[in-house]
Amino acid sequence: MTRGQIHDVAVVGAGMVGAALALDLAVRGFDVAMIESRAPAPWRAADDVDLRVVALAPSSQALLAKLDTWPAIAAARASAYARMHVWDALAPGSLTFDAADQGVSALGHIVENKLIQSVLWQAIERNGAIALHCPARVSATEWVDGGERERGQRVLVLDDGSRLAARLVVAADGGDSTLREMLGIVTDDRDYAQRAVVAHVHTERAHEATAWQRFLPHATIALLPLADGRCSIVWSLPEAEATRVLALDDASFCAELGVAFDFRLGRITATSARAAFPLRLRLAPRYVAPRFALVGDAAHVVHPLAGQGVNLGLRDAALLAEVVAAARDDQHDIASAHVLRRYERRRRSDNTLSAHAFDAIQRGFGNDSIALAAVRGLGLATVDRVAPLKRLFARHAAGV
């Protein structure tokens, strides 16, 4: 393998986080290789709204805008939300965030995963600085130490037997990352024994451009505003309950959902098809190895109750690109242990803190103790009344 065949960075996995990272690096002038097992299905306006949606924080929107992909996403089907309202089924007290209080027009946008992936993929295909390998899988990897005079590299062996080398390899291949396993990084896992039931529903009253979330004993329900006037639901339930509600006919499902949501938007009048996915907590104890880094779900999988999983991953991508570019500009090795540890320290700290905070909220609010419910209600009301504390929560959710 000749010196000229060595890429600056190879990104494995072209989901939202991996694709954004590859584009960010390419925009910064790096020679990037992208390895993906299959191209994402194209988004089409004529199709129904994808059941998987994400609440994009302003930090994520800013990254997509920098990559010149946000205009296409916003023009297609993105729904801005100006308010977020949270309350507990067992106690008085609620918490409301309003964009007007933050001096902004929106707290975030509800966007289909499929739409974001499709727009990013199209941008990758157009970008001449990204060598796209698709369909392709990594079957093995090895680190080649360059010694004192030569900077090292990491070699990827693809499933067709070809070899690809890069100064830095980034695993963005999801929660069940094969590449992470190849590097021997064993994650700390917790199975919530829950599934998130997702669907799109019509409600009797308008969603008011508000993201709604209600905590119930052993369950959480969120209704997120869609651009077509419907709401996307994320109903986190114990496994047996999730199986039961998935089997209900549409009328019964709508009736039970209305009760669970306390009819805050009136009756649930219609529902789309439903799906469910398992919930777990998964944290990598380290994000880096020689000439290797983890980003997104390959590094952390969190409970969806705060809708922050993708936003945390996009913050990984933004910081890694920033750290690598700074090292290059200072004429340092972009994948030295010192450079990668700088990325790991900042992102692992934020992600771990966020994951455990979401976990604590899920445990605390999922408890049916009346005494604990009273404390929860008081906590929500206190945060809602104390402006500096409320601003702190809002800034964290926004990725500031």
N, C-alpha and C positions, 0 to 999 in steps of 0.2 A: 504494500500500500504506500503510495507516494505522499509526500508532504502536502501536495496540492489537493488531495482528496479529503483532507481533514476539515470538517465543518467547525464553525465556532461553537454552535449549540445544536443538539438534537433533542427535540421534544417528542415524547412518546405519548400519544393520546390527543385527539383533536376535539374533545368536548369543549364546553364553553371556556374553561380555565386554560387548557392547553393551547387552544386556538388563539385566545387573546394573548397569551405569553409569546407564542411564535410570531404573531403580527407585531407586537410591541418591540421585540428584539429586531425584527426585520426593519421596522421604521427607524430604529436607532443605528442601522447600518451593519448589523451582524449577518453572517452567512448561516442560515438556519435550515436544518432538515426536520421534516415533520413526518412521523410514522403513525399510521392509523390503519386499523384492521378493516374498516369499511366506511364509505362515505355516508354522511347523514342524509336522511330522507329530505328532499327539498320541501321547503315551506310554500304553501299555496294559499292565496287569499280565499279561494273557493272552499277549502277544507274547513271543517269545524275547528274550533279553538282546541289546541293541544291540552290534554288533561293535566300535564305537568307544567306548572307556571312558577315563576320566581318573582319575589318582591325585590326589584333592583334598587339598591341604595344609591344615593347621589354619588358616592365614591365609585361605584361600578359604572354608573352612567357616564361619569367624567372620563373613565378609562376607555369606554367604548367610543365616546366622542373624539378622544385623542387619536383613536385608531380609524377614525372616519367611517365607523359602522353604525353609530347611533342614529344618524338621519334616516337611514333605510329602515331601521327597526321602528323608530318612532312613527314613520310615515305608513308603516304596514299595519300594526295592530298592537299598540301599547296603551295602557290605561294608567293615567296619573292618579295618584290618591293624595288628597290634601289633609286627611285626618286619619288617626288611628285610635280606636276605642277598645279598651280592655276592661273586663269585669269578671267577678267571681260569682258562681251560681249559689254559693252557700253564705255569702256575707255581703252587706252593703259596702259601698266604696267602689270607685272606678278610676281609671286613668285614661286621659285623653290627650293626645298630641295633635297639635294643629300647625299646619305649615305657616299660617299667618303669624303665629307666635315666634317662629324661627326666622321670619323675614324672607321666606322663600315661597315659590308658587306651588310646590309639591314636596311631599315627604319622600316620594319614590314612585316607581312605576311597576305595575304588574304586567309581565311579559311572558309569552310562551317560551319554554326551553327550546322547542323545535325552531322557532323563529330566530332566536339568538344564534343557535348553532348553524343554521342555514346561512345567515348573513355573514358570519365569521368565516365559514367554509368557502363561500364565494370570494371573499377578500383574500384568503390564502391562495386559492387557485389563480387569482389575478396577479399575485405578488411574485415578481421574478427573483427575489432574494430568498425564497423558500423552496427548497427541493422537497417535493411532496412524494412520499412513498405510500401508496394506497392502491389495492389492499396489501397490507404487510403486517407481520407480527414479529416481535423480538423473541427469539428462541434461546439466546444466551448473551451474556455480556462479560467483558473482562477489562480490567484497568491496566493500562500500559504506562509504567513509570518512565518518564523521559530522562531521568538522571539529573545530574547537576547542570548540564548545559542545555538540555532540551526539555521543553515543557511537555508534560504527559498528555495522555488522551484516554478516552474510554471507547472501546470497540463494541458495537452491537452486531450480533449475528442475526440476520433475518431468516424467516421461515423458508425462503427460497434458496438459502445457502449463501447469499451475498453478505458482504461485511461493510459496515458503515462506521466511520470514526468521527469523534467530536471532542473538542476540548472539554465540553460540559454536556452531560446527558440529564434531562429532566423527566421524571416520571409524572405524567398527568393522566394516568390510565385508570383512574377511579378507585372506589373504596376497596375493591378486590384486586388491587394492583399486582400484576404478575411481576413487574420489574422490581417492585419493592421486596417481594418475596425472594427474588434472585439475589438481592443484596443482603438478605438475611435480617431485614428489619422486621421484628415481630411486634405487632400492635397490641395495645391494651384495649380490650373490647368489653362492651356491656350490651346485652340484648335486652331491650325494653319490654319484650313480650307484647308488643303492640304493633298494629299496622295503621298506616294513614290511609283512610278512604278518601278518594278524590273524585270530584264530579263538577259539572257546571249546572247551576240551578237558576230558575226564574223565581223572583220574589214579588210579593204583592206590592211592596213599596220600593222606591228607587234606592240604590245602594249608597247614594250621597257622596260618591267618590271617597268612601271611607273603608279602611281595612278594619274589620271587626274581629275580636277574639274573646271567647268566653271559656273560662276554666270550670270544669265540672269534676265531680269525684271520679278519679281514674280515667279521665278523658279531657281532651281539649278540642275546641272547634273554632275554626277561622273561616270567615267569609271575606273573600278578596274581590274588589271591584274589577269587572272586565269592561273592555271598550264597547261591547255590544249591549251593555245594560244588565247582563247576567252577573252572577257571583261565582267565583271558583271556590269550592269548599275544600278544606283540609281537616278531616275529622279523625283525630288520633284516638284509637280505641284498643282495649285489650283484644288479643287474637280471636277469642271466641265471639266477642261482640262484633268485631269487624266482619267475621265470616257470616254472622247472622244478618247484619244490615245489608251486606252485599247481596244476599239471597232474597231480600224483600222485593215485592213488586214496586213499581214506581210510586203509586199512590201511598203505600205504607211507608216507603222510604221518605217521601216528602213530609208526611205527617210526623214521623219520629224526628226528622231533622228540624222541623219547626219547633217542636217541644224542646229539643236540646239547645236550640238557639234562642229560646225564650220568645219566639215570634217577634224579635226585635225589628225585622223588616216585614212584618206581617206573615201571611202564610207562604210556604214554599209551594209554588204552583206547578212546577215542572222540573224534570231533571234529565240530564244527558245520561249516557252510559256511565258506569262506575268502574273504578279500578282501585287497587290497594297495593301498597308496598311496605315491607317490614321496616321497623325503626330500630336503630342501634346507635350506640356511641362507640367510636373507634378512633383512637389516638396513637400516632406513631411517637415513640419516645425520642427519636432523633429524625431530623429531616435531611441530613447530608451524609455522604460517604465520599471516598476519593472520586472527584470529578463527577459527582452525582448529587441531585437534589430532588426532593418531593414537593409537589404543590397540589392544592385542591383536595379532593376526596382521597387521594392517595396518601395524604398526610393526616387528614382529620375528617370524620363523619360525625355530624352533630344532630341533635333532635331538631325537627323542623318547626317547633312551636314559635320561634322568633323569626323564621324565614331568612336566616343569615348564612346558611351553608354556602351558597354560590358566592355571596358577597365576600365571605372570608377567603374563598379560593381565589377570587379575582384580586383581592388585596395581596395574596401570596404572589400572584403573577406580576403585579405592578411593582412590588418591592424587589423581587428577584431581578427583573429587568433593570431596575434602577441601580441596584448594587453591582451587577455585572457591567453595566455601562460605565459606572464611576471607576471601576477597577481598570477597564480598558483605557479610559481617558487619562488615568494616572500612570499608564503604561505598566500596569501590574497584570499578573496572570489572572484571567477572569474566573478561573475555577480553583484557585488556591484554597487551601483549608481555611485561611484567614478570611477570605472574601465570603465563602459559603457559610462560615460560622456567623458572620455579620447578619446574613439573611435569616439563618436559623434562629438566632437569639431573639430577634424582633418578632418574627411571625409565630414561632412556637409559643412564645409567651402570650401573645394576644389570642391565638387560637385556643390554647389550653384554658386560659381564663374564661373565654367566651363559652367554650364547651361545658365547663363545669358550672358556669352560671346558668346556662340553659338547663343543665341536668338538675341543678338545685331547684330551679323554678318548676320543672316538671315533677319532681318529687314532692315539693312543698304544696303546690297547687293541686296536685292529684290526690292529696290526702283528704279523707272525708271527716276528719276530726272537727267538731264544731268550734272547739277552743282555738285550734290552729286557723280555722277559717276566719275567725274574728280578727286574729293578728294579720292575716293576709289582707282582709278588707281595710284595716287601719293603715297597712303599708301602702296599698294602692292610693288611698285617699291622701296620705301624707305626701307621697311623691307628686301627686296631682296639684297639691297646694303650694309646695315649696319650689319656687321658680328655679333657683340655681340647680337643685337636684334634678328637676325635670329636664332642664337644658342639658345636663350631663348625660342622662339617658338618651335623649334625642340625638346628641352629637355622636354618641357611640354607635347608635343604630345607623346613622348616616355615614359612618366610616371615617369620622373626623378624629 
